[in-house]
Amino acid sequence: MYSLLSLIDTIVDLYCFTLIAYVVVTWLVTFNIINPWQPLTRSIINGLSRLHDPVLNWIRSVVPSLGGLDISPVILLLAIQFARNLLFELIA
């Protein structure tokens, strides 16, 4: 049972790291630090957006808009941490 829990925890960690990378990349594109028209950059952005946009769009539809501030990644990270802690509490 511990190996399954460890695998789930590793997958959740990878998802959190890619979410942080997605946020950083979108900031870099927004501030014109990186060029989104480069093929490698475009493929990275497309891959990360396909991984995270379905969940983030659902959160954005539920949470009211705060102007130009998007807090949906923070809410998702908090929800993931809550689910992880709940899982460890139920198993252990």
C-alpha positions in Angstrom: 0.0 0.0 0.0 2.9 2.3 0.7 4.3 2.0 -2.8 0.9 3.0 -4.3 0.8 6.0 -2.0 4.3 6.9 -3.0 3.5 6.7 -6.7 0.4 8.9 -6.3 2.5 11.4 -4.3 5.1 11.5 -7.0 2.5 12.1 -9.7 1.0 14.8 -7.7 4.4 16.4 -7.1 5.1 16.3 -10.9 1.7 17.9 -11.6 2.4 20.7 -9.0 5.9 21.4 -10.5 4.4 21.5 -14.1 1.7 23.9 -12.8 4.3 26.2 -11.4 6.3 26.0 -14.7 3.1 26.8 -16.6 2.5 29.9 -14.5 6.1 31.1 -14.9 6.0 30.5 -18.7 2.7 32.4 -19.0 4.2 35.3 -17.1 7.3 35.3 -19.3 5.2 35.4 -22.4 2.9 38.1 -20.9 5.9 40.3 -20.2 7.5 39.7 -23.6 10.6 38.0 -22.1 10.3 34.9 -24.3 8.9 34.7 -27.8 5.8 32.5 -28.0 6.2 32.1 -31.7 9.3 30.0 -31.4 8.5 26.3 -32.2 10.0 24.9 -28.9 8.4 27.6 -26.8 5.0 27.1 -28.5 5.2 23.3 -28.0 6.0 23.7 -24.3 3.2 26.2 -23.8 0.7 24.0 -25.7 1.7 20.9 -23.7 1.4 22.7 -20.4 -1.8 24.4 -21.3 -3.4 21.1 -22.4 -2.4 19.6 -19.1 -3.6 22.4 -16.8 -6.2 24.5 -18.6 -9.2 22.1 -18.1 -8.8 22.3 -14.4 -7.9 25.9 -14.3 -10.8 26.9 -16.5 -13.2 25.1 -14.2 -11.8 27.0 -11.2 -12.0 30.3 -13.2 -15.7 29.6 -13.9 -16.4 29.1 -10.2 -14.2 31.8 -8.6 -15.2 35.4 -9.3 -12.9 37.6 -11.3 -10.4 39.8 -9.4 -9.7 42.1 -12.3 -6.3 41.3 -13.9 -5.3 38.9 -11.1 -5.8 35.2 -11.7 -5.7 33.2 -8.5 -6.8 29.9 -10.0 -3.3 28.3 -9.8 -3.1 29.2 -6.2 -6.5 27.7 -5.5 -5.5 24.6 -7.4 -2.3 24.2 -5.5 -4.1 24.6 -2.2 -6.7 22.0 -3.2 -4.0 19.6 -4.2 -2.2 20.0 -0.9 -5.5 19.5 0.9 -6.2 16.3 -1.0 -2.7 15.1 -0.4 -2.9 15.7 3.3 -6.3 14.1 3.5 -5.0 11.0 1.6 -2.0 10.6 4.0 -4.3 11.1 7.0 -6.8 8.4 5.8 -4.1 5.9 4.8 -1.7 6.4 7.8 
